[in-house]
Amino acid sequence: MGLKLRVFSDSWVMFMRNLKTTFRNPDAFGAAIIVPAFLMWLFGSVFGAIMDFGEMNAINFIVPGIIMQTVSNGVSSTAVGVNNDMSKGIIDRFRSMPIAKSAVLTGHVMASVVRNLITTVIIIGVAVAMGFRPQAGFLDWLLITAVLILFMLAITWIGVVGGLIAKTPESTTSILFLLFLLPFLSTGFVPAEALTGGLRWFVANQPMTPIIETLRALMLGFPIENNFLVLALAWSVGFIVVAFTLAVQIYKRKLG
């Protein structure tokens, strides 16, 4: 029990360290909100006028995709933070202190999830101001939050792996490029039925699509079709297990 309490308390200290770093850099935090808001305006107002979303208006359709894009972009700051810790000597200082080794990575992940939850709430608020009209009830919002947190944990641990294997903070962007691209190659911004061939197959079967479809159905009060909820949970849990295992193994190897 003592070891578990120590791991928790050390992780909390590292979490607060990373969270304070976030709020000391308001420019980056602001950009994480401004860019998705601009994309929402672009897709909702400009492209929305020429794209067919059926009976749904453009803003209602794209909000889940914007959220996924926001979370995916937010992972880059976590990857850079992990890489900075590994390359600038702070890890050596931590190793000389009586703290749990896993606390460093866990603190980064916890702070990333909180940052992404804050930006998600703000983005939903901006979307409402632009015409987004969710129909979700209290239980729906609880399920939406659970799905989002699972996805945030999954993608953040992937970002941690990227930060650990990158040689420089700048190279983390190229390593995680696919994460930034996937929201645009999903049903977040265009229905799969509007696509053809191999692209349609990829969009329909890539991991972000069931998560987006689940969020869209829950937010707008539609039934969740095609086992999307099960697939969304399975993809997220699977990525958490694989990425967490890889991150811990790489971290231990780097520590020697």
Secondary structure as the mmCIF struct_conf table of DSSP 4:
data_model
#
loop_
_struct_conf.conf_type_id
_struct_conf.id
_struct_conf.beg_label_comp_id
_struct_conf.beg_label_asym_id
_struct_conf.beg_label_seq_id
_struct_conf.end_label_comp_id
_struct_conf.end_label_asym_id
_struct_conf.end_label_seq_id
HELX_RH_AL_P HELX_RH_AL_P1 GLY A 2 PHE A 23
TURN_TY1_P TURN_TY1_P1 ARG A 24 ARG A 24
HELX_RH_AL_P HELX_RH_AL_P2 PRO A 26 TRP A 41
HELX_RH_PI_P HELX_RH_PI_P1 LEU A 42 VAL A 46
HELX_RH_3T_P HELX_RH_3T_P1 PHE A 47 ALA A 49
TURN_TY1_P TURN_TY1_P2 ILE A 50 ILE A 50
BEND BEND1 MET A 51 MET A 51
TURN_TY1_P TURN_TY1_P3 GLY A 54 GLU A 55
BEND BEND2 MET A 56 MET A 56
HELX_RH_AL_P HELX_RH_AL_P3 ALA A 58 SER A 87
BEND BEND3 LYS A 88 GLY A 89
HELX_RH_AL_P HELX_RH_AL_P4 ILE A 90 ARG A 95
TURN_TY1_P TURN_TY1_P4 SER A 96 SER A 96
BEND BEND4 MET A 97 PRO A 98
TURN_TY1_P TURN_TY1_P5 LYS A 101 LYS A 101
HELX_RH_AL_P HELX_RH_AL_P5 SER A 102 ALA A 129
TURN_TY1_P TURN_TY1_P6 MET A 130 GLY A 131
HELX_RH_AL_P HELX_RH_AL_P6 PHE A 138 ILE A 165
BEND BEND5 LYS A 167 THR A 168
HELX_RH_3T_P HELX_RH_3T_P2 PRO A 169 SER A 171
HELX_RH_AL_P HELX_RH_AL_P7 THR A 172 ILE A 175
TURN_TY1_P TURN_TY1_P7 LEU A 176 LEU A 176
HELX_RH_AL_P HELX_RH_AL_P8 PHE A 177 LEU A 181
HELX_RH_3T_P HELX_RH_3T_P3 LEU A 182 LEU A 185
BEND BEND6 SER A 186 SER A 186
TURN_TY1_P TURN_TY1_P8 THR A 187 GLY A 188
BEND BEND7 PHE A 189 VAL A 190
HELX_RH_3T_P HELX_RH_3T_P4 ALA A 192 ALA A 194
HELX_RH_AL_P HELX_RH_AL_P9 GLY A 197 ASN A 205
BEND BEND8 GLN A 206 GLN A 206
TURN_TY1_P TURN_TY1_P9 PRO A 207 PRO A 207
HELX_RH_AL_P HELX_RH_AL_P10 MET A 208 LEU A 220
TURN_TY1_P TURN_TY1_P10 GLY A 221 GLY A 221
HELX_LH_PP_P HELX_LH_PP_P1 PHE A 222 GLU A 225
TURN_TY1_P TURN_TY1_P11 ASN A 226 ASN A 227
HELX_RH_AL_P HELX_RH_AL_P11 PHE A 228 LEU A 255
#
